């Protein structure tokens, strides 16, 4: 299935997660298995958090700190749906496997 994920651009110009395990480098074109990284202040929802369209009203793409975020088109396997408020993009996809196809 095709879905979309927002990543931050790291210092090397590569992709990294927004909040959990921020130092991880996310390669383009390689299948990744979701990992478990409990983080204080975040609810445990194991898996890659994605949307069905490149929209998440509660997340910005350019932060005051200078951090830049970019949407990517991804392919996912072994997923389930997770209902969220419309202000958080509505229906989320939680996937156990993900492969980044391209930056948008």
Secondary structure as UniProt FT lines:
FT   STRAND          2..9
FT   TURN            11..12
FT   STRAND          15..16
FT   TURN            20..23
FT   STRAND          31..33
FT   TURN            40..41
FT   STRAND          48..51
FT   TURN            57..58
FT   TURN            64..65
FT   STRAND          68..83
FT   HELIX           86..88
FT   STRAND          91..103
//
